[in-house]
Amino acid sequence: MDARTPLEKALWDRIGPPLYYCAECLRSVKVTPVDGAEPIVQRKCEHTGQIIAPRRAICVGKGGASMGTKVRIAAMQAASAITGRTV
């Protein structure tokens, strides 16, 4: 069941999905890592199911990445850090 607000749907369509979201209702979830313990999970919903964490994998060959690829990767990482979404 899609329980996202209209703003969350618009952000999902224009920017991308959140870094973590509930698999049942698609609402964003805040996950804070804790050294040596389970992470702290803060949900906007009451579900206890899975948390989806969409990521992009970047594979680089033996020779390394070109300067253009390094710049694109850095831009994607910066955009994800600023927006809190997978860009």
N, CA, C and O atoms as a DFTB+ gen file, in Angstrom:
348 C
 N C O
     1  1       0.836      -1.175       0.000
     2  2       0.000       0.000       0.000
     3  2       0.890       1.250       0.000
     4  3       1.769       1.396       0.849
     5  1       0.658       2.111      -0.924
     6  2       1.443       3.328      -1.062
     7  2       0.867       4.405      -0.145
     8  3      -0.204       4.944      -0.423
     9  1       1.565       4.723       0.944
    10  2       1.093       5.707       1.921
    11  2       1.887       7.010       1.845
    12  3       1.851       7.813       2.778
    13  1       2.605       7.224       0.736
    14  2       3.403       8.436       0.610
    15  2       2.517       9.663       0.431
    16  3       1.419       9.576      -0.119
    17  1       3.004      10.797       0.899
    18  2       2.303      12.060       0.696
    19  2       2.543      12.527      -0.736
    20  3       3.454      12.029      -1.397
    21  1       1.747      13.469      -1.226
    22  2       1.990      13.990      -2.581
    23  2       3.403      14.568      -2.747
    24  3       4.008      14.435      -3.810
    25  1       3.925      15.210      -1.690
    26  2       5.285      15.755      -1.759
    27  2       6.305      14.627      -1.883
    28  3       7.232      14.718      -2.688
    29  1       6.145      13.567      -1.096
    30  2       7.065      12.433      -1.173
    31  2       7.021      11.775      -2.553
    32  3       8.057      11.366      -3.078
    33  1       5.836      11.672      -3.138
    34  2       5.716      11.100      -4.487
    35  2       6.418      11.970      -5.517
    36  3       7.094      11.455      -6.408
    37  1       6.263      13.294      -5.401
    38  2       6.906      14.211      -6.334
    39  2       8.425      14.138      -6.212
    40  3       9.127      14.110      -7.223
    41  1       8.940      14.105      -4.975
    42  2      10.387      13.998      -4.773
    43  2      10.916      12.678      -5.326
    44  3      11.988      12.644      -5.930
    45  1      10.170      11.591      -5.124
    46  2      10.566      10.271      -5.617
    47  2      10.678      10.305      -7.148
    48  3      11.634       9.781      -7.718
    49  1       9.684      10.931      -7.808
    50  2       9.667      10.978      -9.271
    51  2      10.745      11.893      -9.837
    52  3      11.358      11.574     -10.856
    53  1      10.979      13.026      -9.183
    54  2      11.912      14.014      -9.731
    55  2      13.361      13.781      -9.316
    56  3      14.273      13.941     -10.127
    57  1      13.578      13.403      -8.056
    58  2      14.949      13.261      -7.542
    59  2      15.360      11.801      -7.429
    60  3      16.464      11.432      -7.827
    61  1      14.481      10.975      -6.892
    62  2      14.793       9.563      -6.698
    63  2      14.264       9.088      -5.357
    64  3      13.763       9.888      -4.567
    65  1      14.370       7.791      -5.095
    66  2      13.864       7.262      -3.830
    67  2      14.740       7.692      -2.657
    68  3      15.906       8.041      -2.846
    69  1      14.181       7.669      -1.442
    70  2      14.992       7.980      -0.262
    71  2      16.091       6.939      -0.067
    72  3      16.025       5.851      -0.640
    73  1      17.092       7.266       0.733
    74  2      18.179       6.319       0.977
    75  2      17.679       5.068       1.671
    76  3      18.223       3.986       1.451
    77  1      16.653       5.190       2.509
    78  2      16.008       4.048       3.169
    79  2      14.504       4.277       3.139
    80  3      14.041       5.389       3.393
    81  1      13.725       3.220       2.827
    82  2      12.282       3.360       2.886
    83  2      11.618       2.033       3.243
    84  3      12.188       0.961       3.037
    85  1      10.406       2.127       3.781
    86  2       9.642       0.960       4.211
    87  2       9.150       0.202       2.981
    88  3       8.632       0.814       2.047
    89  1       9.304      -1.101       2.970
    90  2       8.888      -1.910       1.832
    91  2       7.371      -2.002       1.721
    92  3       6.848      -2.245       0.633
    93  1       6.662      -1.812       2.822
    94  2       5.210      -1.976       2.815
    95  2       4.475      -0.715       2.377
    96  3       3.529      -0.797       1.592
    97  1       4.891       0.448       2.869
    98  2       4.148       1.678       2.573
    99  2       4.947       2.683       1.748
   100  3       4.401       3.713       1.355
   101  1       6.203       2.417       1.479
   102  2       7.101       3.258       0.672
   103  2       7.435       4.602       1.317
   104  3       7.955       5.486       0.637
   105  1       7.153       4.781       2.604
   106  2       7.512       6.015       3.304
   107  2       8.978       5.963       3.711
   108  3       9.521       4.885       3.952
   109  1       9.613       7.114       3.788
   110  2      11.032       7.154       4.123
   111  2      11.269       6.725       5.566
   112  3      10.411       6.895       6.432
   113  1      12.450       6.169       5.802
   114  2      12.858       5.690       7.119
   115  2      14.230       6.272       7.416
   116  3      15.104       6.279       6.549
   117  1      14.426       6.761       8.636
   118  2      15.729       7.290       9.029
   119  2      16.478       6.195       9.775
   120  3      15.990       5.666      10.773
   121  1      17.670       5.858       9.282
   122  2      18.507       4.830       9.894
   123  2      19.820       5.483      10.305
   124  3      20.539       6.036       9.473
   125  1      20.123       5.413      11.605
   126  2      21.355       5.989      12.134
   127  2      22.258       4.862      12.606
   128  3      21.885       4.117      13.512
   129  1      23.449       4.720      12.006
   130  2      24.353       3.648      12.440
   131  2      24.913       3.902      13.836
   132  3      25.136       5.043      14.242
   133  1      25.132       2.801      14.559
   134  2      25.709       2.853      15.900
   135  2      26.883       1.876      15.919
   136  3      26.716       0.707      15.570
   137  1      28.057       2.335      16.318
   138  2      29.238       1.473      16.360
   139  2      29.038       0.323      17.344
   140  3      28.730       0.541      18.516
   141  1      29.216      -0.897      16.855
   142  2      29.153      -2.079      17.703
   143  2      27.759      -2.474      18.163
   144  3      27.626      -3.308      19.059
   145  1      26.722      -1.900      17.577
   146  2      25.350      -2.233      17.979
   147  2      24.422      -2.136      16.774
   148  3      24.833      -1.749      15.681
   149  1      23.176      -2.491      16.996
   150  2      22.170      -2.386      15.937
   151  2      21.907      -0.908      15.627
   152  3      21.959      -0.069      16.527
   153  1      21.626      -0.586      14.360
   154  2      21.334       0.816      14.035
   155  2      20.012       1.279      14.643
   156  3      19.134       0.469      14.940
   157  1      19.887       2.579      14.820
   158  2      18.653       3.171      15.313
   159  2      17.753       3.433      14.112
   160  3      18.148       4.130      13.177
   161  1      16.545       2.876      14.136
   162  2      15.605       3.001      13.029
   163  2      14.420       3.846      13.479
   164  3      13.752       3.521      14.461
   165  1      14.162       4.940      12.750
   166  2      13.026       5.806      13.044
   167  2      12.102       5.786      11.832
   168  3      12.467       6.250      10.751
   169  1      10.899       5.242      12.024
   170  2       9.926       5.124      10.939
   171  2       8.813       6.152      11.101
   172  3       8.496       6.579      12.211
   173  1       8.227       6.540       9.967
   174  2       7.046       7.397       9.976
   175  2       5.779       6.551       9.982
   176  3       4.669       7.082      10.013
   177  1       5.953       5.228       9.953
   178  2       4.825       4.306       9.921
   179  2       4.938       3.330      11.090
   180  3       5.903       3.367      11.854
   181  1       3.959       2.475      11.213
   182  2       3.933       1.500      12.306
   183  2       4.367       0.106      11.850
   184  3       4.298      -0.838      12.637
   185  1       4.808      -0.045      10.613
   186  2       5.199      -1.354      10.097
   187  2       6.494      -1.839      10.745
   188  3       7.299      -1.043      11.229
   189  1       6.677      -3.143      10.744
   190  2       7.906      -3.730      11.286
   191  2       8.614      -4.574      10.235
   192  3       9.501      -5.362      10.564
   193  1       8.229      -4.416       8.982
   194  2       8.791      -5.220       7.896
   195  2      10.146      -4.727       7.432
   196  3      10.864      -4.032       8.152
   197  1      10.475      -5.107       6.207
   198  2      11.784      -4.800       5.637
   199  2      11.976      -3.315       5.379
   200  3      11.021      -2.565       5.177
   201  1      13.239      -2.916       5.391
   202  2      13.635      -1.574       4.990
   203  2      14.460      -1.729       3.722
   204  3      15.439      -2.475       3.695
   205  1      14.062      -1.027       2.680
   206  2      14.756      -1.082       1.401
   207  2      15.800       0.030       1.362
   208  3      15.531       1.166       1.752
   209  1      16.992      -0.316       0.886
   210  2      18.084       0.653       0.770
   211  2      18.639       0.592      -0.653
   212  3      19.612      -0.119      -0.901
   213  1      18.028       1.333      -1.597
   214  2      18.503       1.292      -2.977
   215  2      19.880       1.943      -3.091
   216  3      20.119       3.016      -2.539
   217  1      20.751       1.300      -3.792
   218  2      22.109       1.824      -3.979
   219  2      22.545       1.603      -5.429
   220  3      21.999       0.756      -6.138
   221  1      23.520       2.368      -5.842
   222  2      24.144       2.171      -7.148
   223  2      25.517       1.578      -6.922
   224  3      26.276       2.039      -6.069
   225  1      25.825       0.560      -7.689
   226  2      27.156      -0.040      -7.605
   227  2      28.007       0.532      -8.728
   228  3      27.566       0.625      -9.874
   229  1      29.210       0.906      -8.391
   230  2      30.129       1.464      -9.376
   231  2      31.334       0.542      -9.465
   232  3      32.082       0.386      -8.500
   233  1      31.515      -0.061     -10.622
   234  2      32.635      -0.971     -10.831
   235  2      33.687      -0.280     -11.692
   236  3      33.369       0.340     -12.707
   237  1      34.906      -0.394     -11.283
   238  2      36.005       0.215     -12.013
   239  2      36.983      -0.883     -12.390
   240  3      37.311      -1.747     -11.577
   241  1      37.440      -0.839     -13.617
   242  2      38.367      -1.858     -14.095
   243  2      39.758      -1.696     -13.539
   244  3      40.002      -0.885     -12.646
   245  1      40.648      -2.468     -14.071
   246  2      42.027      -2.536     -13.600
   247  2      42.769      -1.192     -13.700
   248  3      43.599      -0.871     -12.848
   249  1      42.469      -0.430     -14.724
   250  2      43.179       0.824     -14.951
   251  2      42.657       1.992     -14.150
   252  3      43.260       3.065     -14.169
   253  1      41.552       1.815     -13.446
   254  2      40.973       2.917     -12.680
   255  2      39.944       3.670     -13.493
   256  3      39.724       3.376     -14.668
   257  1      39.328       4.626     -12.870
   258  2      38.287       5.413     -13.516
   259  2      38.896       6.626     -14.203
   260  3      39.917       7.159     -13.769
   261  1      38.249       7.054     -15.286
   262  2      38.705       8.256     -15.977
   263  2      38.326       9.474     -15.136
   264  3      37.536       9.363     -14.198
   265  1      38.877      10.612     -15.465
   266  2      38.597      11.826     -14.717
   267  2      37.120      12.180     -14.808
   268  3      36.533      12.608     -13.814
   269  1      36.504      12.013     -15.976
   270  2      35.079      12.300     -16.144
   271  2      34.213      11.415     -15.273
   272  3      33.237      11.877     -14.682
   273  1      34.574      10.123     -15.192
   274  2      33.823       9.191     -14.353
   275  2      33.976       9.550     -12.889
   276  3      33.006       9.493     -12.133
   277  1      35.180       9.918     -12.477
   278  2      35.406      10.311     -11.079
   279  2      34.576      11.536     -10.714
   280  3      34.043      11.618      -9.607
   281  1      34.465      12.482     -11.631
   282  2      33.684      13.695     -11.395
   283  2      32.202      13.342     -11.281
   284  3      31.515      13.853     -10.397
   285  1      31.696      12.466     -12.172
   286  2      30.292      12.055     -12.113
   287  2      29.979      11.321     -10.813
   288  3      28.926      11.541     -10.214
   289  1      30.886      10.452     -10.374
   290  2      30.691       9.717      -9.123
   291  2      30.667      10.679      -7.945
   292  3      29.814      10.558      -7.065
   293  1      31.588      11.629      -7.917
   294  2      31.625      12.611      -6.833
   295  2      30.352      13.458      -6.817
   296  3      29.833      13.779      -5.748
   297  1      29.846      13.823      -8.008
   298  2      28.611      14.610      -8.090
   299  2      27.423      13.811      -7.570
   300  3      26.581      14.356      -6.856
   301  1      27.338      12.514      -7.919
   302  2      26.251      11.670      -7.425
   303  2      26.322      11.534      -5.907
   304  3      25.297      11.592      -5.227
   305  1      27.528      11.353      -5.378
   306  2      27.696      11.212      -3.932
   307  2      27.321      12.508      -3.204
   308  3      26.679      12.468      -2.154
   309  1      27.716      13.640      -3.757
   310  2      27.385      14.920      -3.142
   311  2      25.876      15.160      -3.172
   312  3      25.299      15.616      -2.186
   313  1      25.238      14.854      -4.304
   314  2      23.785      15.041      -4.422
   315  2      23.050      14.138      -3.435
   316  3      22.058      14.559      -2.841
   317  1      23.515      12.915      -3.250
   318  2      22.879      11.999      -2.289
   319  2      23.053      12.513      -0.866
   320  3      22.137      12.406      -0.051
   321  1      24.219      13.068      -0.563
   322  2      24.461      13.587       0.787
   323  2      23.589      14.820       1.060
   324  3      23.102      15.002       2.176
   325  1      23.394      15.662       0.043
   326  2      22.613      16.887       0.216
   327  2      21.118      16.575       0.287
   328  3      20.418      17.096       1.154
   329  1      20.631      15.734      -0.613
   330  2      19.189      15.495      -0.706
   331  2      18.714      14.357       0.189
   332  3      17.525      14.276       0.497
   333  1      19.611      13.482       0.608
   334  2      19.199      12.306       1.380
   335  2      18.468      11.292       0.534
   336  3      17.680      10.502       1.054
   337  1      18.716      11.302      -0.757
   338  2      18.053      10.405      -1.697
   339  2      19.079       9.790      -2.630
   340  3      20.165      10.332      -2.832
   341  1      18.713       8.647      -3.195
   342  2      19.576       7.998      -4.182
   343  2      19.419       8.757      -5.485
   344  3      18.341       8.749      -6.080
   345  1      20.470       9.408      -5.934
   346  2      20.416      10.231      -7.145
   347  2      21.167       9.552      -8.257
   348  3      21.242      10.083      -9.365
